[in-house]
C-alpha cells in the first residue's frame, strides 16, 4: 500500500500531471486534406475551393493541372508542379479545386497536404510517414520564395525533386506556387558574368527545371477579368455593373481573379447575402 503523504509519491504524481499527453499518430487515411505542422498532420474535413468552371482565363493551366492530379489520384506516373506568376490569378485555388475534382471521381485515393514554408525542414519526416501509407498525396506549398542568400532551402527542394536520400516517395508529388519562376531573386550581375555565364545559373536559380510541370500565370486582360466577374456573379445570382467592376479593378491597380472575387463579395454584402 502506498502512503498518500509520502513526498516521493506527491512528486511522482505532479510529474505525471505535467508530462505531455502521448502523441497520437496521424491517420493519413481519414481525411481529404491535412495541414502539416512540422510533427503531425492536422486533419481538414473539407477543401475550400471554387468550382473549376469559375476559374476563367487559365484554361490551359487548368487542363494541365487537372490531368496531372487525376493521374496521381489513379496511382499513375505524375509530375511535381510549379505554378508561378501574377498574384491573384488562381494558382492556389486551382490546386485545391483540381484535388477536389479528383476526389469526387476517385474517393479516398488522394489527399491534399498543405505545408507552410516554416515547416520545410520537417518534410523528410512527413515523407517517411507517407511512404508507409497506401494512399496518394499531393503536398502543397503555397507562395514559396527563398532569400537571395538562402542556400539551405533550395538544396533541400532539389533533393526532394531529384531523387536524393530525402526524396519524396512514389505516392507523393509536390505542388509549389510562387510569384517568381526561379523561386529566388535573379541578379543582373549574375546573368552578365563575363568569366563563366553558365555558373550564373546555379542550383538556386534552376529550381524550375526540377519540376516536371511548370506553368505560368499572367495578369488577365480586361475581357478575361469581366468574364471572371460574370461567372462569379451568375453563380451567386448577383446583379452587377460592368463600369463599376472596371472601376473597382482600377482603384486596386490590378485585374485578377482575386480582385474580381473581392468585387463579388462586395456585391453580395450589399445584397444581404452570404457567399
N, C-alpha and C positions, 0 to 999 in steps of 0.2 A: 504494500500500500504506500502510495506517495504522500508526502507531507505537504499540505497546501501552503503552509507558511515558509517552506524551505526556500531560501533566496535563489538557489540554483534553479528550482522549478519556475519561479517567477521570471527569471532571466530567460529561460528557455521558452516560456510562453510568449514573452514580449518579442523575442527574436522571430518566433513563428508568425506572429501577427504582422511584423514589419517586413517579412520576406515577401517578394513579389509573387503573385499568383503564377503558377506554371503556364507557360505559353502554349496555346492550342495551335496545332499545325493548321495551316490554311487548307481548306478543302477546295482544290482547284477544279472540281467538277460541279460545284454547287451553284455558281452564279454566271450570268452572261458577261460580267465585267468585274474588274478589280482595280483597286488603287494600291500600287506597290509603295510601301512607306519605309523601305530600307531593310526591314526584318521580316515582314509578313505582308500578305495581300489582304486588303480590306474589301470584302465583297460589296459590289454595287448591284442593286436589284434591277436597274433599268438604265439603258443607254439613252441619253437625251440627244436627239438628232433630228434635223428636219427631214421630211420625205425627200428622196433623191430627185423626184420630179421638180422640186422647188429650187434646186441648185442650178441656176442658169449661168450661161456664159462660160462654162467649163466642161462642155460635153466631151471633148477628147480626154481630158484628165479623168472625168467621171467614169468613162468606159474602161480606161486602163486600170484604175484603182479597183473598180468593182470586179473586173475579171480576175485580177491578181488575188484579191481577198477570197473570191469564190474558189479559186484553185487551192489556196491554203486551207480553207474550210473542208474541202474534199480530200485533203491529205495528199494533194499532188504537188509537184515542184512549183514554188512561188518565189518571187523576188522580195528582197528588202527594198523599201521605198523611201525616197527623199522627195518631199513636196516642198518646193521653195518658191518665194516670190512675194508679191504685193500683200500687204496686210488686209485682212477682212475679205479676202476673195474665196473663202470656203475651204481652206486646206484641212483644218482640223474637223470642221463639220462634215466634210466628205469622208474622212476616215471613219468617223463614228457612224454615219449613215450607211456606208458600204458594209461595215461589220454587222449592223442591224439587219440589213437586207440579206446578207449571207446566213445569219442566224434564223431568219424566217424560212429560208429554203432548207437548211440543214440544222435543226435544233440540237444544241448540246455539242456540236462538232467543233465549235470555235468560241474562244473567249477573248475579249479585249482587256489588256492590262496597261494602264497609264502609269508611267514612271516619271516623277519630277526630275528636273535637271540636277537637283540636290541629292538625288539617290543614284546617280550614275555609277559611283564606285561600288555599289552593292549589287549591280546587275549580275555578276557571276554567281552570287548566292541565289538569285531568282532563277537563273538558268539551270542551276543544279536541281532545284525543286521541280521545275517544269519538265526537265529531261526524264523524270520518272513518272510522268503523268500521261495517260492515254487520252490526250486531247490536243488540239491545235491552238496556238496562241499568237496573237499579234500584240507585240509590245510597242506601245505608242509613247513617243517622247515629243512633246509639243514645244515649239518655239525654242529650239536648241541653238545655242551660239557659244562659241569659245572666244575668250580674250586672245589678243594677239600673242601674248607671252605664255599662253597655256599650251604646253606640250603633252601634259599628262592625259587630259580628256580625249583629245584626238587620237592618241596612240591606243587608248582603250577601245574607242569606237572602231578603229581599223582592225584591231584584234578580234572583236566580236563579229565583224563582217567578213574578214579574210581567212577565217579558219584557224586562228591561234588557239592556244590552250584554253582561253576563256571564251571561245566562240559559242554563239547561241546554238542550241541543239536543233535537230532536223525538224522538230514540230513547232519551232518558233521562228517568226520573222519580225524584223524591226520596221516601224513606220516613223519617220522623223519629219517634223515640219521645221522650217527655218525661213527667215526673211532673206537669207543670202544663200546662193547656190554653193559657195565654197564653205559655208558654215562659219569660217573665221574670216576676219577682215583681210583684204588683199592690199598690200602696199605697193605703190607705183615704183618705189626704189627697188623692190624685189623683182618686178617684172622687167626692169631696164638694166639689170646687172650685166655689164659688158663682158665679164670674165666667163661665166658659165650660166646662160639663161635657164638651162634645164634645172639647175639647182634651186631656182626661184620657186618652182612648183614642188614644194616639199610635201611630206605626208599630210600636213595640216590643210594645205590648200587643194589637195587632190582627193579629199574625202568623198566628194560627189561621185567619183569614178568607182567607189567601192559598192555603191548601190546598184542593184540590177535594174531598178526602175527609178528614173529621175524625171520629175515633171515640174515645169514652170507654171506659175500662176501670175497673170499680169492684170493691171488695172483695167476695169471694164470700160467699154465705150458708153456713150450716153444712151444709145438704144438698148444695150445689154442691161444697164442699170435700171431703166424703166421697165424692162421685161421682168427683172427680179422683183421690183415693187409690185408689178401687176400680178405676178404669181402668188406672192405672199398675201396681197390684199384679197384676191379671189378665194384663196384657201380659208381665210378667216372672215369672209363676207363683209369687207370693209370698203366704203366709198373712199376714193382718193382723187387728187387733182394733180395732173402732170406738171403744171407750172410750179406748184408747191413742192412736189417731190424733187424737182431740179433745184429749186431754191434751197431746200434742205441740204442737198449734197454740196451746193456751192458754199454755204455757210460753214460746212465742215471741211472744205478743201479737198474732198475726195469723192469718187464714185466707186462704191464697192458693195458687195453683198451685205456686209455688216452695217454700212450706212443705210442701205435700203431697209434692213430689218429694224433698225432704230426708228426710222420714219414710220414703219408699220406699227411698231409698239406705240408710238405717239398717237396714231390714228385710233388704235384700239382703246387707249386711255380716254381719248375724247369721247368715244362711243360708249364708254362704260363697260367695256369687255375685258376679260382676262384671256391672255394667249400664252 
